[in-house]
């Protein structure tokens, strides 16, 4: 906390300062100086089923677009390249892991982040670049009239990211201040400590958020150089545009900006680092906070060959389990005020499944409600879910699907998924039939296969622990 003397000195400093009115910088008329593009359209392909057109450009970039009428004045877009931080050496990863999010704080095209905000005022457009776990890219939205500005932003994200250590240091200070606040939050502590436990064999993981030690170890220049290297090869990127598109306008802007992006002619993809989380059955108890609140996570995870039908069934089982967990634990046991379950199957960077049940409760109810939740899961293994619960899930999925079909972002995600994980590009069209085909037996089969072994339990307890609760927590 500041002392009285520090506050008085601050007032004195302001009194003596030579303060001048704020002056607007010279207004920026254009993000990019006009230039002549040598880019050409090399190939055009159409997909009648999806309603998409794909252009291959002379610099090897690919552009897929879908014209829709869902919104009069919206275009969503993304550019995706495979690789991300998965291809970075461990030592470099640990120096840059928390730094990539700070790169755009420096601005682009010689404009600071504040200057860029002023320039875009009144425009309906935005774009940002990223370097993620398995991919790097750009994403954003635009109105029809601001498509040219969107293309300029994309072009600058690839070619002219500012280098500004001062903006990076300001970002570090801001994040460090935020970290000081969340460190004392019991739920964050629980998530962070448990994440460190299950990633104990992974030298690339130090925590969910950066510590002071992490910030000391970061290398802004290294992250900047990696970014520049990745975005110097536009030929490894696939661009997607979905919305109320004027094809002639889009083609002109694509040939001007995307076709002129630099390329190395090399292709790259992500890689499996080989590190795996702790999966064998365990019980871990974490203590934090003074309030009599606990959190319980029951999980099952591991590697297994990917199967699309099983993936859908496991996801459905998670939703159905949520119905039963809430019904049993909240209504019958009156012991929780939230909670749920989820199931998923991932294809990349390796095939793996994950199923978990989570709920908050009072510390005195941890044992009872944990056993009750596991008993509900055992019913799925023994008998499968009730048909009425599966039907309820299907109805909700159908409704959500039909609503999402009128959303540009939904289509953008689905048509780009094939590039990322090799999934069937027509999944967006076939999903209703596959959903309809799911049976109670399908869900029972995945319950038997994936919920009969390797159960793990993590519990958050208050710092006074079990001493002030009625019963002891789950046994190790």
C-alpha positions as CSV (number, residue, x, y, z in Angstrom):
1,X,0.0,0.0,0.0
2,X,1.3,3.6,-0.7
3,X,2.4,5.6,2.3
4,X,1.1,9.1,3.1
5,X,4.4,10.6,1.9
6,X,4.2,8.8,-1.4
7,X,0.7,10.1,-2.0
8,X,1.7,13.7,-1.1
9,X,4.7,13.5,-3.4
10,X,2.5,12.4,-6.2
11,X,0.3,15.5,-5.8
12,X,3.3,17.7,-5.6
13,X,4.8,16.2,-8.8
14,X,1.5,16.9,-10.7
15,X,1.4,20.5,-9.4
16,X,4.9,21.1,-10.8
17,X,4.4,19.2,-14.1
18,X,4.3,21.0,-17.4
19,X,1.0,19.5,-18.6
20,X,-0.2,20.2,-22.1
21,X,-3.6,19.4,-23.7
22,X,-3.9,16.1,-25.5
23,X,-3.2,16.4,-29.2
24,X,-4.5,14.0,-31.8
25,X,-1.8,12.6,-34.0
26,X,-2.0,13.1,-37.7
27,X,-5.0,11.1,-38.9
28,X,-4.1,7.9,-40.6
29,X,-5.7,7.8,-44.1
30,X,-4.7,4.2,-45.0
31,X,-3.1,1.3,-43.2
32,X,-1.0,0.3,-46.2
33,X,0.6,2.4,-49.0
34,X,-0.8,1.4,-52.4
35,X,1.2,-1.3,-54.1
36,X,0.8,-3.4,-57.2
37,X,0.3,-7.1,-56.6
38,X,1.7,-9.7,-58.9
39,X,-0.6,-12.4,-57.4
40,X,-2.7,-14.6,-59.7
41,X,-5.5,-17.1,-59.4
42,X,-4.1,-20.5,-60.3
43,X,-7.0,-22.8,-59.8
44,X,-10.8,-22.7,-58.9
45,X,-12.7,-25.6,-57.3
46,X,-16.4,-25.7,-56.2
47,X,-18.2,-27.9,-53.8
48,X,-22.0,-28.0,-54.5
49,X,-22.8,-29.8,-51.3
50,X,-21.2,-27.3,-49.0
51,X,-21.8,-24.3,-51.3
52,X,-18.2,-23.4,-51.2
53,X,-15.6,-22.2,-53.7
54,X,-11.9,-22.7,-53.2
55,X,-9.2,-20.7,-55.0
56,X,-5.6,-21.7,-55.1
57,X,-3.3,-18.7,-55.6
58,X,0.0,-18.2,-57.3
59,X,1.8,-18.1,-53.9
60,X,0.3,-21.5,-52.9
61,X,-2.2,-20.0,-50.4
62,X,-5.7,-21.4,-50.6
63,X,-8.9,-19.4,-50.1
64,X,-12.3,-21.1,-49.4
65,X,-15.4,-18.9,-49.2
66,X,-19.1,-19.5,-48.7
67,X,-21.7,-16.9,-49.5
68,X,-24.7,-16.8,-47.0
69,X,-27.6,-14.5,-46.4
70,X,-27.8,-15.1,-42.6
71,X,-26.9,-11.5,-41.8
72,X,-27.0,-8.6,-44.2
73,X,-23.7,-7.2,-43.3
74,X,-21.4,-9.8,-41.8
75,X,-18.3,-11.6,-43.1
76,X,-16.4,-13.9,-40.7
77,X,-12.9,-15.1,-41.7
78,X,-10.0,-17.1,-40.5
79,X,-6.5,-18.1,-41.8
80,X,-5.1,-21.4,-40.4
81,X,-1.6,-23.0,-40.6
82,X,-0.6,-26.2,-38.9
83,X,2.3,-26.2,-36.5
84,X,1.8,-23.8,-33.6
85,X,4.1,-24.1,-30.6
86,X,4.1,-27.9,-30.9
87,X,7.1,-27.6,-33.3
88,X,9.1,-25.4,-31.0
89,X,11.9,-26.9,-29.0
90,X,11.2,-27.3,-25.2
91,X,13.7,-24.7,-24.2
92,X,12.3,-22.1,-26.6
93,X,8.7,-23.0,-25.7
94,X,9.3,-22.3,-22.0
95,X,10.8,-18.9,-23.0
96,X,7.9,-17.9,-25.2
97,X,4.8,-19.7,-23.9
98,X,3.3,-16.7,-22.2
99,X,4.8,-14.2,-24.6
100,X,2.8,-14.8,-27.8
101,X,-0.4,-13.2,-26.4
102,X,1.6,-10.0,-25.9
103,X,2.9,-9.6,-29.4
104,X,-0.1,-7.7,-30.7
105,X,0.2,-5.2,-27.9
106,X,2.9,-3.5,-30.0
107,X,0.5,-2.8,-32.8
108,X,1.0,-3.4,-36.5
109,X,2.1,-1.4,-39.6
110,X,3.9,1.2,-37.5
111,X,0.7,2.1,-35.6
112,X,0.4,1.5,-31.9
113,X,-2.6,-0.4,-30.5
114,X,-4.2,2.9,-29.5
115,X,-3.6,4.4,-32.9
116,X,-5.1,1.4,-34.6
117,X,-8.2,1.6,-32.3
118,X,-8.6,5.3,-33.4
119,X,-8.2,4.4,-37.1
120,X,-10.8,1.6,-36.8
121,X,-13.3,3.8,-34.9
122,X,-16.6,3.8,-36.9
123,X,-15.6,0.8,-38.9
124,X,-17.2,-2.7,-38.4
125,X,-14.0,-4.7,-38.7
126,X,-11.5,-6.5,-36.5
127,X,-8.7,-9.0,-37.0
128,X,-6.1,-10.6,-34.7
129,X,-3.3,-13.1,-35.2
130,X,-2.2,-15.8,-32.8
131,X,0.3,-18.6,-32.3
132,X,-1.6,-21.5,-30.6
133,X,-0.9,-25.0,-29.5
134,X,-1.2,-26.8,-32.8
135,X,-2.0,-24.0,-35.2
136,X,-1.2,-20.3,-36.0
137,X,-3.5,-18.0,-37.8
138,X,-5.6,-14.9,-38.1
139,X,-9.3,-14.5,-37.3
140,X,-11.9,-11.7,-37.4
141,X,-15.1,-10.2,-38.7
142,X,-16.0,-7.5,-41.2
143,X,-18.9,-5.7,-42.8
144,X,-19.1,-5.7,-46.6
145,X,-17.9,-2.2,-47.0
146,X,-14.9,-2.7,-44.6
147,X,-13.6,-5.9,-46.3
148,X,-10.7,-3.9,-47.8
149,X,-9.7,-2.8,-44.3
150,X,-10.0,-6.4,-43.1
151,X,-7.6,-7.5,-45.8
152,X,-5.2,-4.7,-44.9
153,X,-5.2,-5.9,-41.3
154,X,-4.6,-9.5,-42.4
155,X,-1.8,-8.4,-44.7
156,X,-0.1,-6.4,-41.8
157,X,-0.5,-9.3,-39.4
158,X,1.6,-11.4,-41.8
159,X,4.1,-8.7,-42.9
160,X,4.4,-5.9,-40.4
161,X,4.0,-6.7,-36.8
162,X,5.6,-4.0,-34.7
163,X,8.5,-4.8,-32.4
164,X,8.1,-2.8,-29.1
165,X,9.7,-4.1,-25.9
166,X,8.0,-1.3,-23.9
167,X,4.5,-2.5,-24.8
168,X,5.6,-6.0,-23.9
169,X,6.9,-4.8,-20.5
170,X,3.6,-3.0,-19.9
171,X,1.7,-6.2,-20.7
172,X,3.8,-8.1,-18.2
173,X,3.1,-5.5,-15.4
174,X,-0.6,-5.7,-16.2
175,X,-0.7,-9.5,-16.2
176,X,1.4,-9.7,-13.0
177,X,-1.1,-7.4,-11.2
178,X,-4.0,-9.6,-12.3
179,X,-2.1,-12.7,-11.2
180,X,-1.8,-11.4,-7.7
181,X,-5.6,-11.2,-7.5
182,X,-6.4,-14.7,-8.8
183,X,-3.7,-16.5,-6.8
184,X,-5.8,-16.1,-3.7
185,X,-8.9,-17.5,-5.4
186,X,-9.5,-21.1,-4.1
187,X,-11.0,-22.3,-7.4
188,X,-8.1,-21.0,-9.5
189,X,-5.7,-22.6,-7.0
190,X,-7.4,-25.9,-7.3
191,X,-7.4,-25.8,-11.1
192,X,-3.8,-24.7,-11.3
193,X,-2.4,-27.1,-8.7
194,X,-4.2,-30.0,-10.2
195,X,-3.1,-29.1,-13.7
196,X,0.5,-29.1,-12.4
197,X,0.0,-32.5,-10.8
198,X,-1.3,-34.2,-14.0
199,X,1.3,-32.5,-16.1
200,X,4.2,-33.3,-13.8
201,X,5.9,-35.3,-16.5
202,X,5.7,-32.5,-19.0
203,X,8.6,-30.0,-18.8
204,X,6.7,-27.6,-21.0
205,X,4.1,-27.0,-18.3
206,X,4.7,-24.7,-15.3
207,X,1.1,-23.5,-14.5
208,X,-2.1,-22.1,-16.0
209,X,-0.9,-18.5,-15.7
210,X,2.7,-17.1,-15.6
211,X,4.5,-16.6,-12.2
212,X,7.1,-14.0,-11.6
213,X,9.7,-16.7,-12.4
214,X,8.0,-17.4,-15.7
215,X,8.1,-13.7,-16.6
216,X,11.8,-13.5,-15.7
217,X,12.4,-16.5,-18.1
218,X,10.4,-15.1,-21.0
219,X,12.2,-13.9,-24.2
220,X,10.1,-11.3,-26.2
221,X,12.6,-11.2,-29.0
222,X,12.5,-15.0,-29.4
223,X,8.7,-15.0,-29.5
224,X,8.7,-12.2,-32.1
225,X,11.2,-14.0,-34.3
226,X,9.2,-17.3,-34.2
227,X,6.1,-15.4,-35.1
228,X,7.8,-13.6,-38.0
229,X,9.1,-17.0,-39.3
230,X,5.7,-18.7,-39.2
231,X,3.9,-15.8,-40.9
232,X,6.6,-15.5,-43.6
233,X,5.2,-18.6,-45.2
234,X,1.6,-17.8,-46.3
235,X,1.7,-20.8,-48.6
236,X,1.1,-23.0,-45.6
237,X,-2.1,-21.1,-44.7
238,X,-5.7,-21.8,-45.8
239,X,-8.0,-18.8,-45.6
240,X,-11.8,-19.0,-45.0
241,X,-14.5,-16.4,-45.6
242,X,-18.2,-17.0,-44.7
243,X,-20.9,-14.4,-44.9
244,X,-22.7,-12.0,-47.3
245,X,-19.9,-12.0,-49.8
246,X,-19.7,-10.2,-53.1
247,X,-17.5,-12.6,-55.1
248,X,-16.1,-10.0,-57.4
249,X,-15.1,-7.7,-54.5
250,X,-13.6,-10.7,-52.5
251,X,-11.6,-11.8,-55.5
252,X,-10.2,-8.3,-56.1
253,X,-9.1,-8.0,-52.4
254,X,-7.8,-11.6,-52.3
255,X,-5.6,-11.0,-55.4
256,X,-4.4,-7.7,-54.0
257,X,-3.5,-8.7,-50.5
258,X,-3.5,-12.5,-49.9
259,X,-2.0,-13.5,-53.2
260,X,0.9,-11.0,-52.6
261,X,1.8,-12.4,-49.2
262,X,5.3,-14.0,-48.9
263,X,5.8,-17.7,-49.1
264,X,8.7,-20.1,-48.7
265,X,7.2,-22.9,-50.7
266,X,7.6,-25.3,-47.7
267,X,4.7,-27.1,-45.9
268,X,4.6,-27.9,-42.2
269,X,2.3,-29.5,-39.7
270,X,2.0,-29.9,-36.0
271,X,3.7,-32.7,-34.1
272,X,3.1,-34.8,-31.0
273,X,5.6,-33.7,-28.3
274,X,5.2,-37.1,-26.7
275,X,4.3,-35.8,-23.3
276,X,1.3,-37.2,-21.6
277,X,-0.7,-36.3,-18.5
278,X,-0.9,-38.5,-15.4
279,X,-3.8,-40.9,-16.1
280,X,-3.7,-43.7,-13.6
281,X,-6.3,-43.7,-10.9
282,X,-5.5,-41.4,-8.0
283,X,-7.2,-39.3,-5.3
284,X,-5.8,-35.8,-4.7
285,X,-7.0,-33.3,-2.1
286,X,-6.1,-29.6,-2.3
287,X,-6.7,-27.2,0.6
288,X,-7.3,-23.5,0.0
289,X,-9.7,-20.8,1.3
290,X,-11.6,-20.2,4.5
291,X,-15.2,-20.6,3.3
292,X,-16.8,-24.0,3.8
293,X,-16.9,-24.7,0.0
294,X,-15.5,-27.7,-1.8
295,X,-15.2,-28.8,-5.5
296,X,-15.1,-32.4,-6.7
297,X,-13.8,-33.7,-10.1
298,X,-14.2,-37.3,-11.0
299,X,-12.4,-38.1,-14.3
300,X,-11.5,-40.9,-16.7
301,X,-8.9,-40.3,-19.4
302,X,-6.4,-42.1,-21.5
303,X,-5.3,-42.9,-25.1
304,X,-7.4,-45.0,-27.4
305,X,-7.9,-45.3,-31.2
306,X,-10.3,-42.6,-32.4
307,X,-13.7,-43.8,-33.4
308,X,-16.2,-41.2,-34.7
309,X,-19.3,-43.1,-33.4
310,X,-17.7,-43.6,-30.0
311,X,-16.8,-39.9,-29.9
312,X,-20.4,-38.9,-30.5
313,X,-21.6,-41.4,-27.9
314,X,-19.1,-40.2,-25.3
315,X,-20.1,-36.6,-25.9
316,X,-23.8,-37.6,-25.6
317,X,-23.1,-39.6,-22.4
318,X,-21.6,-36.5,-20.9
319,X,-24.8,-34.5,-21.5
320,X,-27.0,-37.3,-20.3
321,X,-24.9,-37.8,-17.2
322,X,-25.3,-34.0,-16.5
323,X,-29.0,-34.6,-16.4
324,X,-28.7,-37.4,-13.9
325,X,-26.0,-35.9,-11.8
326,X,-28.0,-32.7,-11.3
327,X,-31.2,-34.7,-10.8
328,X,-29.7,-37.0,-8.2
329,X,-27.2,-34.8,-6.4
330,X,-29.2,-31.6,-6.4
331,X,-32.8,-32.7,-6.2
332,X,-32.5,-36.0,-4.3
333,X,-29.5,-35.3,-2.1
334,X,-30.0,-31.5,-1.9
335,X,-26.3,-31.3,-1.8
336,X,-25.1,-29.2,-4.7
337,X,-25.9,-25.9,-6.4
338,X,-24.5,-26.6,-9.8
339,X,-22.3,-29.1,-11.6
340,X,-22.3,-31.3,-14.7
341,X,-20.5,-33.8,-16.8
342,X,-18.7,-33.8,-20.2
343,X,-17.2,-36.4,-22.5
344,X,-14.9,-35.9,-25.5
345,X,-12.6,-37.7,-27.9
346,X,-9.7,-35.9,-29.5
347,X,-7.9,-36.8,-32.7
348,X,-4.9,-34.5,-32.5
349,X,-2.1,-34.4,-31.6
350,X,-2.9,-38.0,-30.5
351,X,-6.0,-40.0,-30.0
352,X,-7.4,-39.7,-26.5
353,X,-10.6,-39.7,-24.5
354,X,-11.7,-37.7,-21.5
355,X,-14.8,-37.9,-19.4
356,X,-15.4,-36.0,-16.2
357,X,-18.0,-35.1,-13.6
358,X,-17.7,-31.9,-11.6
359,X,-19.7,-30.4,-8.8
360,X,-19.4,-27.9,-5.9
361,X,-20.7,-28.8,-2.5
362,X,-20.2,-28.4,1.2
363,X,-17.0,-30.1,2.7
364,X,-19.2,-32.3,4.9
365,X,-20.9,-33.7,1.8
366,X,-17.9,-34.6,-0.3
367,X,-17.9,-38.3,0.5
368,X,-21.6,-38.9,0.2
369,X,-22.0,-37.0,-3.1
370,X,-18.9,-38.5,-4.6
371,X,-20.2,-42.0,-4.0
372,X,-23.7,-41.0,-5.2
373,X,-22.2,-39.6,-8.5
374,X,-20.2,-42.7,-9.1
375,X,-23.3,-44.8,-8.5
376,X,-25.0,-42.9,-11.2
377,X,-22.1,-43.6,-13.6
378,X,-22.3,-47.3,-12.7
379,X,-25.9,-47.4,-13.8
380,X,-24.8,-46.3,-17.2
381,X,-22.3,-49.1,-17.3
382,X,-24.8,-51.7,-16.1
383,X,-28.0,-50.6,-17.9
384,X,-27.2,-47.6,-20.1
385,X,-29.0,-44.3,-19.8
386,X,-32.8,-44.0,-19.9
387,X,-34.3,-43.6,-23.3
388,X,-36.1,-40.4,-22.2
389,X,-32.8,-38.8,-21.2
390,X,-31.2,-39.7,-24.6
391,X,-34.3,-38.3,-26.4
392,X,-34.1,-35.1,-24.4
393,X,-30.4,-34.7,-25.4
394,X,-31.2,-35.4,-29.0
395,X,-34.0,-32.8,-29.1
396,X,-31.8,-30.1,-27.6
397,X,-29.0,-31.0,-30.1
398,X,-31.3,-30.8,-33.0
399,X,-32.6,-27.4,-31.9
400,X,-29.1,-26.1,-31.4
401,X,-27.9,-27.5,-34.7
402,X,-30.8,-26.0,-36.7
403,X,-30.2,-22.6,-35.0
404,X,-26.5,-22.7,-35.7
405,X,-27.0,-23.5,-39.3
406,X,-27.9,-19.8,-39.7
407,X,-24.7,-18.7,-38.0
408,X,-21.7,-17.7,-40.1
409,X,-19.2,-18.6,-37.4
410,X,-20.7,-22.1,-37.1
411,X,-20.0,-22.7,-40.8
412,X,-16.6,-21.2,-40.6
413,X,-15.6,-23.6,-37.8
414,X,-17.0,-26.7,-39.6
415,X,-15.5,-26.1,-43.0
416,X,-12.1,-25.4,-41.6
417,X,-12.1,-28.4,-39.3
418,X,-11.0,-30.8,-42.1
419,X,-7.7,-28.9,-42.5
420,X,-7.0,-29.2,-38.8
421,X,-7.8,-32.8,-37.9
422,X,-8.7,-34.5,-41.3
423,X,-12.3,-35.0,-40.3
424,X,-15.0,-35.6,-42.9
425,X,-15.7,-32.2,-44.5
426,X,-19.4,-33.1,-44.9
427,X,-19.8,-33.7,-41.1
428,X,-21.8,-30.5,-40.9
429,X,-24.4,-32.0,-43.3
430,X,-24.4,-35.5,-42.0
431,X,-24.6,-34.7,-38.3
432,X,-28.4,-35.0,-37.9
433,X,-28.4,-38.5,-39.3
434,X,-25.5,-39.6,-37.1
435,X,-27.2,-38.1,-34.1
436,X,-30.5,-39.8,-34.9
437,X,-28.6,-43.2,-35.1
438,X,-27.3,-43.0,-31.6
439,X,-28.8,-45.6,-29.3
440,X,-28.9,-46.3,-25.6
441,X,-26.7,-49.3,-26.3
442,X,-24.1,-47.0,-28.0
443,X,-23.9,-44.9,-24.8
444,X,-23.7,-48.0,-22.6
445,X,-20.9,-49.5,-24.7
446,X,-18.7,-46.4,-24.3
447,X,-19.6,-46.3,-20.6
448,X,-18.4,-49.9,-20.2
449,X,-15.3,-49.2,-22.3
450,X,-14.1,-45.9,-20.8
451,X,-15.7,-45.6,-17.4
452,X,-14.8,-49.0,-16.0
453,X,-11.1,-48.2,-15.3
454,X,-8.7,-45.5,-14.4
455,X,-11.0,-43.4,-12.3
456,X,-9.3,-40.3,-10.7
457,X,-10.7,-37.9,-8.1
458,X,-9.6,-34.4,-7.2
459,X,-11.1,-32.5,-4.3
460,X,-10.8,-28.9,-3.1
461,X,-11.3,-28.5,0.6
462,X,-11.1,-25.4,2.8
463,X,-7.8,-24.8,4.6
464,X,-9.2,-26.0,7.9
465,X,-9.8,-29.2,5.9
466,X,-11.7,-32.1,7.3
467,X,-11.1,-31.4,10.9
468,X,-14.3,-29.2,11.0
469,X,-16.4,-31.4,8.8
470,X,-18.7,-34.2,9.8
471,X,-16.9,-36.9,7.9
472,X,-13.5,-37.6,6.4
473,X,-13.1,-37.0,2.7
474,X,-12.6,-39.6,0.0
475,X,-10.0,-42.3,0.9
476,X,-6.8,-42.6,-1.0
